[in-house]
Each structure stands twice: as C-alpha cells, then as structure tokens.
Amino acid sequence: MTCLLSRSNGLAVCRVACCCVAILLGRGVQAAPKSENLLPDTTKGYVSIGDIAALRDSFNRSQWGLLVNDPVLADFVKDFQRQLKDSGVQRMENLGLTWDDLDGVPGGEVSLATIQPSPGHMAVVVMVDVTGHKDQAAALVAKIDARLAERGAQRLPHDDGGPVVFDLPQQEGQRRIHQVAHLLTGDLLAASDDPEVLQSILAATKDGRKDNLASLKAYHEIMDRCAQSAGSTLPHVRWFVDPFGYIEMLRSVTSRERRRGIDIFQALKNQGFMAVKGVGGFVNFSADKCELIHRTMVYAPPLPGHESSHDKYELAARMLNFPVGSDLEPQVWVPKQVATYTSFNLDVKTAFAASETLVDEVMAEKGVFHDVLDSLKNDPDGPKVDIVKDLVGNLGNRITVITDYQLPIGPKSERLLVAIEGTNEKVLADTIEKTMKGDAVRREFEGHVIWEITDEEVAVPDIKIENPNGGAVNHADRADDDARQSDSKRSKEDRLIPTNSALTVAYGHLFFASHVSFLEKVLHQAHEQDGLIKCADYHLIADQAKMLGANQMSFRLFSRTDEEYRPTYELIRTGRMPQAETLLGQLLNALLGEGKDGAPRKQKIDGRTLPEFDAVSHYFGPAGSFVASEQNGWFVVGFTMNKSLVPVAAGSVASAAPQAVSVVPTPAPNTQAPAAQVAPKSPMPKAPEQTSADQQPTPTKPTNAAASNTTPAVAPTPGPALAPPEPVTGQKPGETTTK
C-alpha cells in the first residue's frame, strides 16, 4: 500500500488531469446539478474537474506543466496525447464523441464515470456543464448526430426533451445490438453507451435521486476527509474508485485473456480485503507551496463488532495494521545518495500470523502454511529453524525500504534494500545462518557476515510436507512441482528470491538487498556522518509535510523524482521498457501488458523522440508523502516541490552529471572459517549532530485566507547548513567486490 498508494494513485489521477488540460478549454459559473448528485450509487469509478480553466492555468504554471510544454518534448507529448486518446477511442467513438469535440464547450464541471447498472454490464457516462456555452453544445450535438449517421447508426424515435438514442451497426460476433445516447437539457450535456442510465440521469435533474453517488458512504466519507485537510483550497480534480467493484466489473465485460495460475484478486476477496470500500481524493497543481499535491483516503471502516478490537478486519486482512508512531526519520545507515526512502510501522507478528490463511488460499490447500513452518522446524534434513519464535519473534514493527540505481542504466539497474527492525540481533543472526547455510555464499564485509545468493542456480531447500492424500507437497519454486505443471513455470527472472541478493543482520536490523553491492554501501554508511538525514532536500520535504499536517504517522516517503524516474525514462527512450525491473517499470508493465504469460509485452510508448534525461531533469523536484492510520482507514498526503527551493550549503556545488560511487574494497572471505563463526555484534553508530525538523520551531499552518488554489512557491528561510543532494548512482557492473 506504501509507494503504490501514494505514487501510482496520484500518477493515474494526474494523467487524467493532464489529458483534460490539454484538450479542454472554457470557464464559467456552474449551473447544472453536480454530477455526484446525478450519478447512481453503482458508480465504480469517477473523475470530476470543477473548473477546466483553473486547472489548465495551475497546471501550466507548475513544473509538470512547464515540462509538458517544453519544446524539447513537443514531439513526444504530441504522440503520447494521441496514445492517451486512442486508449479510450472505442468507447468514446461509439458515443459519436471525441475529446477534441469538447474544446470550448464546458462552462463548468466536466466529469467521467463508469457505472455498473447490473451484474455483467458496464456503462460509461460523460457529463459537461455547458453554462454560457449552449450554442457550442448544440453545435456539438448536431456533429454527433451526423457522425453516427455516417457510420450507419440508426436514430430511434424519441420524446422531446428525452435522450436521443442510436442503434449502432451490429458487428460480427455481437450477440445484441449496442446503443448509445446523448442528452442536452438545460445546462447539462451528457452522453452514455447505456440509454437507461442516461434516462435515470435525466430524471434526477428534475426530481433528484436518493440513490446517488453523493449518498454512498464510502464516497462522502472520503470527500469530507479530504475537504477537512484541504481547508479553503478547492480541488482541481476529485476522484473516486470502488477498487474491488471496479475490477470485478471490468472482468465481467472484457474478454482479455487472463493469466494462468494464482488469481490474486479472487484470493484477496476471499481473505477479507474487501473491507476496503473505496479510494479517492483531491488533486491540485501549484497549490500550498507545492507543484502538485494530492490528498487521498483509503476508506476501510472496521467490521461490525470490531470497532474497539486490535483486529479491525478478518482473515488475512488483519495484516493491514499500520500503527501510528514515531516520526520515521531516516536512520544513520541510510546513504545520502538514494533515489527513494520509505519507512513505515507494521504489526509484524500479527501480519505474519494473518498471512496463514492467505498462503493456504493461494496454494489451494488448507494447512500448507503450518506444514511449511513445521518442516523447517522439525524435518531432520531441514534447517531446524523455528520461524515464529526465532525469526518473527525477534522482529520489531518498523520496516524501511530504500532504492538507488547503478550505471549504465539497464532493465536491472535499480537496486532495492529492505530493513526490518530487530529486537535481538544475536538470535536473528543465528537464525539467518541456519537458514542460509548451504544455500548461499558466506562472506564478510567490515566485520559483518553477509549471505549472498549468487548468479548460479539457486538451490531450493527440499521441504516435504505430508498431505492427507499421500505423497508430498514440494516447495513452490521447485521445477518438478507436480501441483504446478499446468501453470507457467517460473523463469530465472521470476524467482521469489532474486540472484545476487544478500542478507545480513547488523545495527539492530535484518537487511535484505537485491544487490550485495548496495548492502555493502549501507553497512559502510553507518559509520559516516553525511547520510540522508543531513540532506537539504529531505529537510525541505519534511518541513513541508509538517505544514501539511504530518504529525504521528504510519508511513513516511521521500523521493528524488529525478533519480526515481531516470531509469524508467531511459528504458522508455531506448525501447527497453517491457524488460524493466524497476518498481515504476513493473507497475507500468502490469498496467500496459497483454495479460499473456511467458512473453514480454511490446512497448506501447514510442520513446525515440525523447531527449536525454539531463535536458529535462530540472523539472523533477523532491517529493514526499505521509500516511496516517485512522479509525476508518488511512489518510495520505503526497506532494512534489520545485527543485530550485532546495537550499545549497555555502561553498558546495552538486555535480551536474551522475557519477559512480566509489566502492570500499572488501577482502575475500575466509571460506575455511568454521561454520559456527558469526560476526561480532557491531555497535550502533551514533547519529550525527544535526538540527532536525523536530528541533526547529513549528511552522505556522497555511491559512489559505484567500481560498487560493495557486499559492506561489516561496523561497525557504535560511537555516542550518545542510548537504545538497548528490547524483544517485551505485557502482557500475563489474566494479563489484571480490568474492
């Protein structure tokens, strides 16, 4: 829920806003009823723009708008806009409408909604407030009629003032005739591919409706919570989605080939995650001293009778327990040269226990989870590790994730490290040694024992679990797993544990890294005095988060968007996006993939016209998010800021080009060392002296006295000298330490 919640949801909404800004014009005083009062409560997805002109103006003044309008991106933006339009061309053209047709028509709100009128059906509705633009709206209606007639659509008789309905030409393979309809009544122009939905909207304009979207508890709880946070700042974009309802609706109406194997969506439904009733919020550009800011709520109220319980949900959904706690500032071992930093609180013991029913659900056999743990503990040929007692029982509740990348940029450039707080370092180290011995290479680095999974074939422990039907259930990664022969076998690139990854226990944490070189960088950083906690851009974001209401939180996220996006940008530019293993790349590939197993998708975005990243990197400033757990779910605030606001320490200049980080040489490990030997417990280095955000005077919260949506960015007041951000890279491949 961490990065995807704050980044992917905000990015999706921003794409909608950017598309609308680019193709819609017009402004006026809203007179038509609000769309949320006309749409039914079966609406599964919804986007509303209250004032197109205000959105366009604020967007164009933001760094995102300046980026889109930069001449160096003109060819790419033009092609990307075409692809955005093409992605929805079928349903829009079925309505006899294109986005370009709406140019100059809106006089107020514009909204787009997807509705489920009945099981197995989906309807799309576009509604436009045409106040002050009725002539343009009437001309558009005439254009729609003519366009549909040219395509062979048959106009049906209708009552004056009612929807105009067309039967579309029946296509080969269609079982029924599809219809579209449009309506122009008063100051409302609406179009839909379901005439009955449009008729209900018309009735609502006259008599109102009780079963409207605004009455849906999830919707109004989300909007009320976001409005409370925004104060007098009016949103440029409002959005809402019923996540499970929306996916289920799409599944019921699409014929897209589904991936074979585990149905994660169905598993989550069965395991209590439908407690999440809705996600939505506000989006603004050039507001609250930010280039972009989103306020998002995940609405997941406790189940009846669980309001005061430690477990608000049932089954595996009990793992959604993210306690509020400390300020979650970076630990001393977090290097200054990271692309992203995420730290959050999780009730680890409850989450592990709750995962039992989810594992059994995924494996389609009750008791598998218990049998695996029992085998690891009691099998004479196994590691004889009590996972619950020796591993999970000695973990704390704070988890930190950091990323960077290495040069040259390629599909595997991004490096990731996960650190879980521990409560007993020695027991954790012993447990990891028992588990990894024989299956990983033992090495030492600056007094720490590292267990590295090498490029060679990963040996999977032969774990056998007795089942009631006789025989044994093999480990899920085994190629000879009889239970998985009908599904696509895991490729080398699809293993649960990536090769060249590494584990260690140090500084009160269990570390897991995708690259051993990244782990070494972190271990070395712990003795330095210039980590992320000392960086000026981090403090800029931390201070802004406080001004936006950050206090006790469950998650804290920090990103240097230039460094976070650079690998994905370069992969798009060089046509290698489908092979990307970056977090953002995998998300985009999942969204854009064809749903076929075993084959990478074809790249849909033509990046050949993109300039070198350094030509546009100055538009990508630092970003932050914070998440607070609340009684009815989680509230998220995410924002980006102008890079020029980052104070630079006197006499210091950040390099303009990425540079490889030097690597501290590592002596070759003593392979003859006794197996029982472990590294001595390393003392936790002291945190560097600093002036943290908590030590500074609490800034005054913006009052938004003039209800300004376009608060200009202001230069920060001079403060303590902090380290400027530096290029984020690791060493190049081939500069690895000696094994």
C-alpha positions, 0 to 999 in steps of 0.5 A: 500500500506504501509507494503504490498508494501514494505514487501510482494513485496520484500518477493515474489521477494526474494523467487524467488531469493532464489529458483534460488540460490539454484538450479542454478549454472554457470557464464559467459559473456552474449551473447544472446539478453536480454530477455526484448528485446525478450519478447512481450509487453503482458508480465504480469509478469517477473523475470530476474537474470543477473548473477546466480553466483553473486547472489548465492555468495551475497546471501550466504554471507548475513544473509538470506543466512547464515540462509538458510544454517544453519544446524539447518534448513537443514531439513526444507529448504530441504522440503520447496525447494521441496514445492517451486518446486512442486508449479510450477511442472505442468507447468514446467513438461509439458515443459519436464523441471525441475529446477534441469535440469538447474544446470550448464547450464546458462552462463548468464541471466536466466529469467521467464515470463508469457505472455498473447498472447490473451484474455483467454490464458496464456503462460509461457516462460523460457529463459537461456543464455547458453554462454560457456555452449552449450554442457550442453544445448544440453545435456539438450535438448536431456533429454527433448526430451526423457522425453516427449517421455516417457510420450507419447508426440508426436514430430511434424515435424519441420524446422531446426533451428525452435522450436521443438514442442510436442503434449502432451497426451490429458487428460480427460476433455481437450477440445484441445490438449496442446503443448509445445516447446523448442528452442536452437539457438545460445546462447539462450535456451528457452522453452514455453507451447505456440509454437507461442510465442516461434516462435515470440521469435525466430524471434526477435533474428534475426530481433528484435521486436518493440513490446517488453517488453523493449518498454512498458512504464510502464516497462522502466519507472520503470527500469530507476527509479530504475537504477537512485537510484541504481547508479553503483550497478547492480541488482541481480534480476529485476522484473516486474508485470502488477498487474491488467493484471496479475490477470485478466489473471490468472482468465481467465485460472484457474478454482479455485473456487472463493469466494462468495460475494464482488469481490474486484478486479472487484470493484477496476477496476471499481473505477479507480485503474487501473491507476496503470500500473505496479510494479517492481524493483531491488533486491540485497543481501549484497549490500550498507551496507545492507543484502538485499535491494530492490528498487521498483516503483509503476508506476501510471502516472496521467490521461490525463488532470490531470497532474497539478490537486490535483486529479491525478486519478478518482473515488475512486482512488483519495484516493491514495494521499500520500503527501510528508512531514515531516520526520515521526519520531516516536512520544513520545507515541510510546513504545520502545518495538514494533515489527513494526512502520509505519507512513505515510501522507494521504489526509484524507478528500479527501480519505474519500470523494473518498471512496463514490463511492467505498462503493456504488460499493461494496454494489451494490447500488448507494447512500448507502454511503450518506444514511449511513452518513445521518442516523447517522446524522439525524435518531432520534434513531441514534447517531446524529453524523455528520461524515464529519464535526465532525469526518473527519473534525477534522482529520489531514493527518498523520496516524501511525500504530504500532504492538507488540505481547503478550505471549504465542504466539497464532493465536491472539497474535499480537496486532495492534494500529492505530493513526490518527492525530487530529486537535481538540481533544475536538470535536473528543472526543465528537464525539467518545462518541456519537458514542460509547455510548451504544455500548461499555464499558466506562472506564478510564485509567490515566485520559483518557476515553477509549471505549472498545468493549468487548468479548460479542456480539457486538451490531450493531447500527440499521441504516435504510436507505430508498431505492427507492424500499421500505423497508430498507437497514440494516447495513452490519454486521447485521445477518438478512441482507436480501441483504446478505443471499446468501453470507457467513455470517460473523463469530465472527472472521470476524467482521469489528470491532474486540472484545476487541478493544478500542478507545480513543482520547488523545495527539492530536490523535484518537487511535484505538487498537485491544487490550485495553491492548496495548492502555493502554501501549501507553497512559502510554508511553507518559509520559516516556522518553525511547520510540522508538525514543531513540532506537539504532536500529531505529537510525541505520535504519534511518541513513541508509535510509538517505544514501539511499536517504530518504529525504521528504517522504510519508511513513516511516517503521521500523521493528524488523524482529525478533519480526515481524516474531516470531509469524508467525514462531511459528504458522508455527512450531506448525501447527497453521498457517491457524488460524493466525491473524497476518498481515504476517499470513493473507497475507500468508493465502490469498496467500496459501488458497483454495479460499473456504469460511467458512473453514480454509485452511490446512497448506501447510508448514510442520513446525515440523522440525523447531527449536525454534525461539531463535536458529535462531533469530540472523539472523533477523536484523532491517529493514526499508523502505521509500516511496516517492510520485512522479509525476508518482507514488511512489518510495520505498526503503526497506532494512534489516541490520545485527543485530550485527551493532546495537550499545549497550549503555555502561553498558546495556545488552538486555535480551536474552529471551522475557519477559512480560511487566509489566502492570500499574494497572488501577482502575475500572471505575466509571460506575455511572459517568454521561454520559456527563463526558469526560476526561480532555484534557491531555497535550502533553508530551514533547519529550525527549532530544535526538540527532536525525538523523536530528541533526547529520551531513549528511552522505556522499552518497555511491559512489559505485566507484567500481560498487560493488554489495557486499559492506561489512557491516561496523561497525557504528561510535560511537555516542550518547548513545542510548537504545538497543532494548528490547524483544517485548512482551505485557502482557500475557492473563489474566494479563489484567486490571480490568474492 
